[in-house]
Amino acid sequence: MTTQHEIRIRTATPADAAAIAAIYNHYVAETVVTFEEEPVSAEEIARRIDDVRAAALPWLVAEEGGHVVGYAYAVPWKPRSAYRFSVEITVYLARERTGRGAGSKLYGALFPLLEARGIHAVIGGIALPNDASVRLHEKFGLRKVAEFREVGFKLGRWIDVGYWERTL
């Protein structure tokens, strides 16, 4: 009999980069949910974590039983100064941990941090179809505002991308 561990949410550090890369690289290699096509190194993930922290934005990890099982973060939506109150959010879960509440716990912790930071608009881009991601984003009050047809090409097919938005 296995016991289920509590999911704990905490701030990511560069020390989490290898675990995050392992989660993310599954999606890079096997799915169309990210448009990156080459595996990302732990060093690159550590650099990305540092970039998010330098922008005074949150990058969170979900831990279960002492292991990183997912992560979520926010990045500036666009570089021009008038966009400074808008972010794009992202969440990824270890493939064996989907559907167990870690995504909801991550977003449940992320949104209050964004509000405290003075963020006004939260945007999520979703490669379509992806019913689980759509449900998660809509659970947190994001509503679909756009869909771009066939804007990505990966794994031999064209992919549509939808955008969901919420103001805080």
C-alpha positions in Angstrom: 0.0 0.0 0.0 1.4 3.4 -1.0 0.7 6.6 0.9 0.0 9.8 -0.9 2.2 12.7 0.2 0.9 16.2 0.6 1.7 18.5 -2.2 3.8 21.5 -1.0 4.3 24.7 -3.0 7.5 26.7 -2.6 9.6 29.2 -4.5 11.9 27.6 -7.1 15.6 27.9 -6.9 18.3 27.1 -9.5 18.9 23.9 -7.5 15.5 22.7 -8.9 16.6 23.2 -12.5 17.4 19.5 -13.2 14.1 18.3 -11.9 12.3 21.1 -13.8 14.2 20.2 -17.0 13.2 16.6 -16.7 9.5 17.5 -16.4 9.7 20.0 -19.2 11.7 17.9 -21.7 9.0 15.3 -21.8 6.7 18.0 -23.2 9.4 19.2 -25.6 10.1 15.7 -27.0 6.7 14.1 -26.9 3.9 16.7 -27.1 2.9 19.9 -28.9 2.0 21.8 -25.7 5.3 23.7 -26.0 6.8 24.9 -29.3 10.3 24.3 -28.2 11.7 21.3 -30.2 15.1 20.7 -28.6 15.7 19.5 -25.0 16.5 22.2 -22.6 19.5 21.8 -20.2 19.3 22.2 -16.5 21.7 25.2 -16.9 19.3 26.9 -19.3 16.4 26.3 -16.8 18.5 27.8 -14.0 19.1 30.8 -16.2 15.3 31.1 -16.9 14.6 30.9 -13.2 17.1 33.7 -12.5 15.5 35.8 -15.3 12.0 35.4 -13.7 13.4 36.3 -10.3 15.2 39.3 -11.8 11.9 40.5 -13.1 10.5 40.3 -9.6 8.0 37.6 -10.7 7.3 34.2 -9.1 8.5 30.8 -10.2 7.0 28.1 -8.0 7.5 24.4 -7.7 5.2 21.7 -6.3 6.8 19.0 -4.2 5.4 15.7 -3.3 7.4 13.3 -1.1 10.4 15.5 -1.5 10.4 15.4 -5.3 9.5 18.3 -7.7 6.3 17.2 -9.5 5.4 20.4 -11.2 6.0 24.1 -11.6 4.4 27.4 -12.5 5.7 30.8 -13.2 5.0 34.2 -14.7 7.0 36.2 -17.3 6.5 39.7 -18.6 3.9 39.6 -21.4 5.9 42.0 -23.7 9.1 44.0 -23.1 7.7 47.5 -23.7 7.0 49.5 -20.5 3.3 49.9 -20.9 2.9 46.1 -20.6 4.6 46.1 -17.2 1.4 45.1 -15.4 0.7 42.1 -17.7 2.2 38.6 -17.5 2.0 35.3 -19.2 1.6 32.3 -16.9 2.8 28.8 -17.4 2.2 25.5 -15.6 3.8 22.1 -16.2 3.3 18.8 -14.3 5.3 15.6 -14.3 3.3 13.3 -16.6 2.5 10.8 -13.9 1.2 13.6 -11.6 -1.4 15.2 -13.9 -5.0 15.2 -12.6 -4.1 15.1 -8.9 -4.5 18.7 -8.0 -0.9 19.9 -8.3 -1.7 22.4 -11.1 -4.5 23.9 -9.0 -2.3 24.2 -6.0 0.4 25.9 -8.1 -2.0 28.4 -9.6 -3.7 28.9 -6.3 -0.4 30.0 -4.9 0.7 31.9 -8.0 -2.3 34.2 -8.4 -2.1 35.9 -4.9 1.6 36.6 -5.5 0.8 38.2 -8.8 -1.9 40.3 -7.2 0.5 41.4 -4.4 3.0 42.4 -7.1 0.5 44.7 -8.7 -0.1 42.6 -11.8 -3.3 43.6 -13.6 -3.6 41.2 -16.5 -2.8 37.5 -16.6 -2.5 35.7 -20.0 -2.2 32.0 -20.7 -1.4 30.6 -24.1 -2.5 27.0 -24.8 -1.7 24.8 -27.8 -5.0 23.3 -28.9 -6.6 21.0 -28.3 -5.7 20.6 -24.6 -8.9 20.2 -22.6 -7.1 19.7 -19.3 -5.2 23.0 -19.6 -8.3 24.8 -20.7 -10.2 23.5 -17.7 -7.4 24.6 -15.3 -7.1 28.1 -16.7 -10.9 28.5 -16.7 -11.1 27.2 -13.1 -9.0 30.2 -12.2 -11.2 32.7 -14.0 -9.4 33.0 -17.3 -11.6 33.4 -20.3 -10.7 32.7 -23.9 -10.0 35.9 -25.9 -8.3 34.7 -29.0 -7.4 31.7 -31.2 -4.7 31.6 -33.9 -5.0 28.9 -36.4 -2.0 26.8 -37.5 0.7 29.1 -36.1 3.0 26.3 -34.9 4.3 23.3 -36.7 5.6 20.4 -34.6 5.7 16.7 -34.7 4.5 16.8 -38.3 1.4 18.8 -37.9 0.0 22.4 -37.7 -1.0 23.5 -34.2 -3.5 26.2 -33.2 -3.0 28.4 -30.1 -5.6 29.9 -27.9 -5.1 32.7 -25.4 -7.0 33.0 -22.1 -7.0 36.2 -20.0 -8.0 37.4 -16.6 -7.7 40.8 -14.9 -6.8 40.8 -11.3 
